[in-house]
Amino acid sequence: MNDRLAMYNANALKLGLFGANCSSGRAATKVPERWSASWPDCLALARMADQAGIDFMLPIGRWKGYGGDTDMHGESLETLTWATGLLAATERITVFGTVHAPLFHPLIAAKQCVTADQVGRGRFGLNIVAGWNEGEFEMFGVQQREHEARYEYAQDWIDAIKLAWGPQDDFVFDGAHIKLAKVRAKPKPYGGTRPLIMNAGSTPTGQAFAMRNCDAFFTATQESRKGGVEATKTMIAGIKEQARALGRDIEVFTVGQVVCRPTQQEAEDYYRHAIIDNADWGSVDGMLAIKAITPQTVGAEEYKKKREYFASRAIGGYPFVGTPDRIAQEFADLSRGGMRGIAFSMVNYLDELPLFRDEVLPRLERMGVRKKG
Ligand SMILES: Cc1cc2nc3c(=O)[nH]c(=O)nc-3n(C[C@H](O)[C@H](O)[C@H](O)COP(=O)(O)O)c2cc1C
């Protein structure tokens, strides 16, 4: 299990690409070079990332676009099949699948994960999503449970999956929500261990679920950044302590958007051009409406602020905008604060990863937070 957690390498700071299976990735932008999420682009990206030593790829489980001119996420490749294809084409990189617990029968999901894990020889990881997007559930004809019950169901679901991955067979599972009889699930995950499990709940209930069940907890929180390394340390210590109280060790990861350019001015100009000046406000409005944030519910003034905050920070996560020096410094600070990894997106991953690979990765090696090759 330790090898899986380490993603089979000695990098203290794990780096991953987030959102590449969805059109527009993590940027609600109209710029023509925005991410296509086509299979050829995903495959080329995974091979480039694998060769560069990027540690993981984390897809988004999304079923319906957000509308607007670009219909952000209108095209998305299903994550378990996407991961399986990418694992077959790569050697070192860990690839996650992102599964909505209420939409996938646990025994089917357990076997899909095992298949991906066998293909990748132990490089598959599972991101569990309890669900928040009502429109997606409606489309499946599935009633979204109220928030607490969502996580109660997810608890049954992950317990059933872990049992199916374990050594026993012909078992009965008698959960509050899920009942299974005489279960057989073979083969088991690769190498006698189980896939990495992550979750990114943001409410106390979601976080408690992650503490109880997961190896990695992804936080999108941006507050601790303002206080630098010390604030990051405090935040991470708090999370780890909560997990330890439950007898568990958990690693903390975060997310963000990288715009790296040779000069600070170029990076800031491109960020403003892609994320603000060419924002697809229709997509942003679509996403806010799902969260019941509209001018009618919060008032025009507050709505304007929310809209700008979402376009610039909430959708992509914290913006890492700048020169290779600046981005390497920000990443190293997070690592020194105890952050185990960062899942980041780019407006066009394939165009932008080479500069990151050639200029940011060597700096992180020199700073001691990543190993060569
Ligand atoms: C890194 C990260 C990845 C996530 N991936 C997805 C996803 O693919 N699909 C999805 O519907 N929600 C996703 N979420 C949303 C979370 O799973 C969670 O539902 C959300 O943070 C709300 O928290 P809560 O469930 O505690 O209310 C993600 C969140 C983060 C920070």
The ligand as an ORCA input file, in Angstrom:
! r2SCAN-3c Opt
* xyz 0 1
  C     -10.266     17.821     -6.303
  C     -11.757     17.709     -6.388
  C     -12.312     16.802     -7.287
  C     -13.690     16.667     -7.392
  N     -14.204     15.871     -8.355
  C     -15.543     15.861     -8.556
  C     -16.078     15.188     -9.679
  O     -15.350     14.676    -10.498
  N     -17.415     15.160     -9.847
  C     -18.275     15.755     -8.967
  O     -19.494     15.701     -9.173
  N     -17.786     16.417     -7.885
  C     -16.446     16.482     -7.675
  N     -15.934     17.191     -6.618
  C     -16.861     17.695     -5.582
  C     -16.661     16.942     -4.259
  O     -16.670     15.544     -4.406
  C     -17.744     17.341     -3.244
  O     -19.006     16.857     -3.631
  C     -17.814     18.830     -3.080
  O     -16.553     19.328     -2.655
  C     -18.895     19.236     -2.086
  O     -18.584     18.749     -0.798
  P     -19.615     17.918      0.052
  O     -19.864     16.645     -0.728
  O     -18.936     17.688      1.371
  O     -20.887     18.711      0.169
  C     -14.550     17.402     -6.529
  C     -13.996     18.326     -5.642
  C     -12.617     18.510     -5.582
  C     -12.051     19.537     -4.632
*
